[in-house]
Amino acid sequence: MRTANATTNPTRARRSIAPATGIVLLVSIAVPSMAQTAKVYVANSSNSRIQLVQFDPPSTTAVNDDANLLTQVRDIAIRDDGLDGVNLIACDRNGGRVVFYPNASGIGQVVFDEGNVTGPGRPDGVSLDLFGNLFVMDSGQGNSSGLSEVWVVMRDSGCPDPMRPECLNGGYRAPLGLIDAHVQIATEIGGNATLIDADLLPESSVSASTAGLLHTGDLLVLANPGALLRYAAADIAAFLSALTSGVSPSELTPDTIIHPADASVPAAQRFPDGLVPNGMAFAPNGDLLIPVSDGRILIYGPDGHRRSDGMGGFTDFVASSGQDEFKIAVGLQGGKYRAFVTHQQRGELRRYTINSGGTGTLDTVVDGFQFPVGVDTTTSNTVHVPSGSNVPVSQTSIIDTVIEEVVAGGDLNASVHLFPDPREDEQMISPEQPLHRSLFLNELRADFPPIEIPAWVRAFRVGDPVTGTPSFIVEIKEADIAVAGVMDHLTHESILLGYDPDCVDPDITQQPFLFWSPDDNDPPIFEGATFIDVTTGCGTIRGLTRDLSFFLAGVRITLPFSQVVADKLTALQQIITGEPCIAPLLRQGLAEAIDRAIDEFGLARLAELTDALQDIDDLVEQSPESFSSCTVNVGGELQARARSTIFAVTKLTSCFVDGDGDGFGSADRVLSEDEDCNDAGESNVGTDCDDADPNVNPGNNETTCNGIDDDCDPATTDAPGGTTDDCNANGLADECDLAAGAADCDSNGILDECEATPPNPAASPHDVLKNRWLSFAPELRCQQVAYQITLPDGRVGWVGEPVLRNWQGDDSAWLALVVDAPVYREWSGEDAVHVYGCVIVPDEVYEIRATTDAVAFTDSLLVATVPAPIAGAWADIVGVFDDGPMTWHAPNGFVNFDDIDAAVKKFQVNPTAPHVTVVDLHPQWPNYFVNFSDVDMVIKGFQGVAYPVPVTDCQTVANCPLGGEAPCLP
């Protein structure tokens, strides 16, 4: 197996940590690794029936036989007890009771009612935590105090027990705990701290993730006026601990995560004005989906901020689909996460597919309900297995099992658990024991056997914004059946791991793999202390088992490795810059190393990138004292990520950029992930001297007298006679230049042969920003010269034959049209040439070059027109008037009365007016004539009219021809 040597250091001590708190089953935020199919239950308030819903084809089945004993069901919750079945809990509001349904069917068992246990008199809502503790909401509507209450009913593994009078049905016990007898919303209104009595809504939830403002175990409740309140997990845990010890704990005070509409907080942290939240469910990525009273389902992040669309608005999960009161739950069906939404008045259950972007798409509607007010889902996979030989079992969508001999039938169950990174519970680990080296299974849960997880199976934080979910999964398979022989398991890895396996990848770490360990009561057949790779094909695994099997799967990276490296570099940079506990001197060194790594990655220099990453590892290794003030293992985190990034870099190949596709690359580098550099745009060689021209490369023959190094060999002369003399240093041998001679037509002491290229065009005496004119000064030469203009749209034009014009005795000037062919002439008397044409427009830059042969050109003169930062600024012709020198300043970026005054003065032939080319704004075609239409154009610009002013014949510059004083064609 090719593991990256750079990611391990054999001189370091073995990883050793204190046991973590155990496995967390991430029902709300797990990704396709948890691939069971959810069952969906809906409760009706009008007939108190609880129905199991099928979607293909749509149908419903009533599961409770005691609807006539219930008065008004308001909410339900599912408790999945694995081998003990899927159990259902319902709130009977008017009856003041909570009812437990074993196996989610039949006649319910009353957990408590207001007649026999002190508790919520009007139970409206119910939710469960990971331990099955029951949290009950009392909205306050109809109870004696009129105040909202929050209660807890604790689960007790010692119940039921007829000898314990405190035991209640469903495995719960008395006394009930009153968490909050007077729920209030704490917020600021008008800048003042305010407490508002809350009318609790039936929906509540216990957070299963640590993200944003939330922690695992936080109790969330919805209230009216619109607010989301949280009872902190630490406070809940202390409350339950006191309740367990028989102490009456103090009531808790919630903090406000999402505020009412009139609160003094940003709009993203409030509910919209006039809307009431109706339901709540966690999306797979940890976002909260909250239906509101206008029919939309809003998306709030775990930080309490409504999801932005990036343009000053918000993104909703679902747009308005009616204003019925509705509830929501989320579960996995058919390998896709779905949101299940009830519409009370319509009597519908709608199923939405949760898209990768977090929004919802309606895919199925089931109707026929009577005022559905509660909905919940489950992913339980318990199936009955009969006795017999070669018995096939498909208890989940991810594992198919064939049992050689079932001696005694029973139930078989499978559950998928994600291991959180133990760093989430650790306080300190020394840097010389980096976490990523290895983990022992029993360090994560004490009842697991002492088996080491292979080092290449990495773990990262749950909900890490860069690395995502943990990188390994344990699938626990339990059975109470009597088995003889073997159980063969076929695992559907594409579902379990969320990737398409590549069974023929020569890199074994990229092939699908699964590891298996028997129960610790079985013979120790595994190799040393590690899992056995039991992959026997593309996803097929086999393992001896009796009562318990462990299957460990390495999650593959599905992004391109170039993106993986980029993400990992970003994560490293965030830690280096964001952890204040790192000593300043080390932080500076780390910052320089990560900056260098990012630069080298951008240049695709992989060896240098690896060196920079190794420097990060070494700096951490050499400076353990620099993390002395850290309460978490920042040093271990940095080393783990640096080595993991080095491992990802080994998957990349640096190729040369082949921009022209001729098989020869330039010196620039590009990353390739197929290691052959044969894809389009890649090359194994980097000797192309012009990667924009496929006819120039080391494989071509030299063409004489074209001024091009066709074969990328400067030693190969371009001249037919083999000489390399180049007296004018223009890149052409003299014998390829103009005919040799001793003439010096301009008497400047330089032979004409060495003046084949004219001087650069110069700026004009009238070189100020103009609207529709370009001005430049041609060099006085005795040779024929043409001036080329490169337009902003890429077209090439030429300065036409200049014509001397005069405007009412003032502003005599040489005018030239932009034409489509070079005009060679001796520019003998023009001190300035003004170029016009409908292709010249505001807010552009034009390039003017001189040439004698259309082959060799001078350097460019860049001439810009008036910038147009706002709609009317295209008519900005001047700045302010300076009374001293009696001149106008350059345009200043906006149109005001100075511009109108300058235009009117020019129209009046006022001697203080600016040059005519400044004012001539003819809407189609500058004509070196100022009349009222030009003045009117400035006024339109002052009024904010957008450029161009709509005209009949010319709408866009692209339609403007080069040459000819005809109007632009459409």
TAUR-V486581 format. One line per field, one symbol per residue. phi: phi as a letter, one per 20 degrees, with the letter a starting at -180 (. if undefined). Layout:
phi = ???
//
This chain:
phi = .eefgfeccfeefffbcfgeeofdeefecfdgfedfdfecdcddefdledcedddcefaccfdddcgfeedafdacbddedmfenedcccedffemcddddfllanefdffbbfeccfaffcfdbbbcefenfdddddfnfnefemdfccccdeecfedfbfedfffdfnndbeefdefbebfceebdcmndfcdcfdefeffbbdfdcdbleecgnfedceccfgaddcefgfffffffffffeneefffddedeedeffefecggfdcegfnddfdbabefgenfeecfcfenededdffendffeencndcdefbfgcodffbdbbcbdcmmcfcddcedfffmccdddeeffenedcfcbcddnedlfccbbcbcfcecedefqdleeccecedcdccefbefcfrdccccdcdeffgffdfdbcfffcffffacdgffebfeeffdeegffeeccffmgfdemfgebcdddddbdeedcnddedddeffefembefdfdffeffeffbbdccfgfefgfefflddfefdfdqfoeccbfbcdbcdcdcefeedfgffffffffffffffffedefefggffgfffffffffffffffelefffffffffffgffffecfffdfeeeceffffffffffffgffffedcedefdfdmendeeffdbecddmdldfgncbedcdfebedcfecafeeefdfldmcefdlcgfefeefenfcfbfdldndfgfeeggfadfcfdldndfggecfdffffdfegdedfceccdcbdfffcedfcddedeefenfdccffffceccdlmclfaedcefddbfdeaeeecefbcddcqffecfmccdddcdbdbmddcffedecdegfcfcgeffefdbeeeeffelceffgdnbdbfffffffffffelffeffggffefdgfdbgclbdcfffffffffffenffeefgcfecdcffefeenneegfef
//
